[in-house]
C-alpha cells in the first residue's frame, strides 16, 4: 500500500522543546538591559517619601503560576563555554529562577471602552512588587511588577511621565544576544528609568526600570498621559 508522506504529521518534540524553552529565555531576550544604569545625581538619588497611600497589597492582586521547566533544575544553562559572556550577574541570577507564567487573569478591560478621565496616577509599590493605576482617584487596575534588583535599585519618589514610546529599544544596553534591549509600551519617569513591558518573575530583577506583564503594560500605556504622576513607593 502506498502512503502519501505529505499527510504524515511531523514529530511534535521540536515544537515542544521550543515552547518549554521560551520561558527560560525570556529574561535574556527582554526586560531591562543587562548592564547597570549610570548613577543618579545625589539630589535625585536620595529617597523621597510619597504622599500617596497604597490601598492594595500584592496578596490582593492577581496570581502567578509556575510552569514546567525544560531542564531538571528549572533554569537556563549559561554555564557552557562562551555562554552568555555579555550577561551580568543580575541577569544570570534571574535566568536561574524557575519560569513564571506571564498570563494576566483576568485580563484588564479594553482601554477604548472606558470613559475619559480628568486625572490619572500610577503607583509602583516596591515592597509588594505590585502597581496600582488610578483614574479620578478611583483604583482602576492593579498587577504585578518587577523593579530593580538590590544592586540596581529603582529610585523612590514622586515623578511624572516624561515621555511615552510604544516601540522603545534601549539606546545604550544590549540583551543576551547583543541586540538592543526591547522595552515595549515604555513610560519614562526619570532619566534612564522607564516603566515598560517585560518579563516579570516573583521578585525584583531588573537593572532599575520597572517591568509590567504584557497585558498590564499595554493597558496602562493606553490610558496614562505625559505629565501624569508616577509614584515609586518603598
C-alpha positions in Angstrom: 0.0 0.0 0.0 1.3 3.4 -1.0 1.2 6.2 1.6 1.2 9.9 0.8 4.0 11.2 3.0 2.6 14.7 2.8 -0.2 13.6 5.1 2.1 12.4 7.9 2.4 15.0 10.6 5.9 15.9 11.7 7.0 14.9 15.2 6.0 17.4 18.0 9.1 17.1 20.0 11.0 20.1 18.4 7.9 22.3 18.9 7.5 21.1 22.5 11.2 21.9 23.2 10.8 25.4 21.8 7.7 26.0 23.8 9.4 24.9 27.0 12.5 26.9 26.3 10.7 30.2 25.8 10.1 31.0 29.5 13.7 30.3 30.2 15.0 32.6 27.5 12.5 35.4 28.3 14.7 37.1 30.9 17.6 37.1 28.4 15.6 38.4 25.5 13.5 41.1 27.1 13.2 43.2 30.2 15.8 45.8 31.3 19.3 46.0 29.9 21.9 43.6 31.2 24.2 46.4 32.4 23.9 48.9 35.3 22.4 52.3 34.7 24.6 55.3 35.3 24.5 56.7 38.9 21.9 59.4 39.7 22.9 62.8 41.0 22.9 62.9 44.8 19.8 65.2 45.0 17.8 62.8 42.8 19.1 59.5 44.3 18.0 60.5 47.8 14.8 58.7 48.7 11.7 60.9 48.6 8.6 59.8 50.6 5.4 59.6 48.6 2.3 61.3 49.8 0.1 58.6 48.4 -1.0 55.6 50.4 -1.3 52.2 48.7 -4.8 50.7 49.2 -3.9 47.3 47.8 -1.1 44.8 48.7 0.5 42.3 46.5 -1.6 39.5 48.1 -4.8 41.1 46.7 -3.6 41.4 43.1 -3.8 38.6 40.6 -1.9 35.3 40.6 1.3 33.8 39.3 1.6 30.2 38.2 4.8 28.3 37.8 5.2 26.4 34.6 7.2 23.3 33.9 10.9 23.8 33.2 12.9 22.5 30.2 15.7 21.3 32.4 15.8 19.2 35.7 16.8 22.3 37.6 14.3 24.6 36.0 16.9 27.1 34.9 18.6 28.1 31.6 22.1 26.8 31.1 24.5 29.7 31.0 27.5 27.6 32.1 28.8 26.4 28.7 31.9 27.8 27.0 31.2 31.3 26.0 27.5 31.1 27.0 26.2 34.5 27.9 29.6 36.1 28.1 28.0 39.6 27.9 25.4 38.9 30.6 25.6 40.5 34.0 25.4 38.6 37.3 21.9 40.1 37.8 20.7 38.6 34.5 22.4 35.2 35.3 20.6 35.1 38.7 17.3 35.8 37.1 17.8 33.2 34.4 18.4 30.6 37.1 14.9 31.2 38.6 12.0 28.9 37.9 10.0 30.2 35.0 6.8 32.1 35.9 3.6 32.4 33.9 3.1 35.8 32.4 -0.7 35.4 31.9 -2.8 38.1 33.4 -6.0 36.6 34.9 -8.5 38.2 34.5 -7.2 40.4 31.7 -7.6 44.2 32.0 -10.6 45.9 30.4 -10.5 47.3 26.9 -8.9 50.7 27.4 -11.0 52.1 24.5 -14.2 51.1 26.2 -13.6 53.3 29.2 -14.7 56.9 29.6 -12.1 59.6 29.6 -10.6 60.6 32.9 -9.7 64.0 34.3 -6.9 62.6 36.5 -4.6 59.6 36.2 -2.0 58.2 38.5 0.4 55.2 38.6 1.7 53.9 42.0 4.6 51.4 41.9 4.8 49.5 45.2 8.3 48.1 45.7 7.7 46.2 48.9 4.8 44.1 47.4 6.1 44.2 43.8 2.7 45.5 42.6 1.3 48.5 40.9 -2.0 50.4 41.3 -3.4 52.5 38.5 -6.0 55.2 39.3 -8.3 57.4 37.3 -10.2 60.2 39.0 -8.9 58.9 42.4 -10.6 55.5 41.9 -8.5 52.4 41.7 -8.9 51.1 38.1 -6.4 48.3 37.7 -3.6 46.5 39.6 -1.0 44.0 38.8 2.5 42.5 39.3 5.8 44.3 38.7 9.5 43.6 38.7 11.6 46.5 39.9 15.3 46.9 40.2 17.4 44.2 41.9 19.2 45.1 45.1 22.4 46.1 43.3 20.4 48.3 40.8 17.5 49.8 42.8 14.6 51.7 41.3 14.7 55.3 42.6 12.0 56.1 45.1 10.0 59.3 44.9 7.2 61.2 43.2 7.7 61.7 39.5 5.7 62.3 36.3 5.5 60.6 32.9 8.1 62.4 30.9 7.7 60.5 27.6 5.9 57.6 26.0 7.4 55.2 23.4 5.4 52.3 22.1 8.3 50.6 20.4 11.3 51.7 22.5 14.6 49.9 22.5 17.5 50.6 24.7 20.0 53.0 23.1 22.8 52.0 25.5 22.3 48.4 26.6 22.0 45.0 25.0 20.4 41.7 25.8 21.9 38.2 25.8 22.3 38.2 22.0 23.9 41.7 21.9 20.8 43.2 20.4 19.2 46.4 21.6 17.0 45.5 24.5 13.3 45.8 23.7 11.3 47.9 26.0 7.7 48.0 24.6 5.0 50.3 25.9 7.6 52.4 27.7 6.8 55.3 30.1 9.8 57.4 31.1 9.6 58.7 34.7 13.2 59.7 35.5 16.2 59.9 33.1 17.1 56.3 32.0 14.3 54.8 34.2 11.2 53.6 32.5 8.1 51.6 33.2 7.7 49.1 30.3 6.6 45.6 29.3 9.0 42.8 30.2 9.4 39.5 31.9 8.1 39.6 35.5 9.4 37.0 37.9 8.3 36.9 41.5 11.0 39.3 42.7 12.9 42.4 41.8 15.1 41.5 38.9 15.7 44.5 36.6 18.5 47.0 36.3 16.4 49.8 37.6 13.4 50.0 35.2 10.0 48.7 36.3 8.6 45.8 34.3 4.9 45.1 33.8 3.4 42.0 32.1 2.3 42.5 28.5 -1.5 43.0 29.1 -0.9 45.3 32.1 1.7 47.4 30.3 -0.4 47.7 27.2 -3.4 48.8 29.3 -1.6 51.4 31.4 0.2 52.7 28.3 -3.1 53.3 26.5 -4.6 55.2 29.4 -1.9 57.3 31.0 -0.7 60.6 29.6 2.5 62.5 29.6 2.6 64.7 32.7 0.6 62.2 34.9 2.0 61.3 38.3 4.2 58.2 38.8 4.9 57.4 42.5 7.5 54.9 43.3 6.8 53.8 46.9 9.2 51.8 49.1 
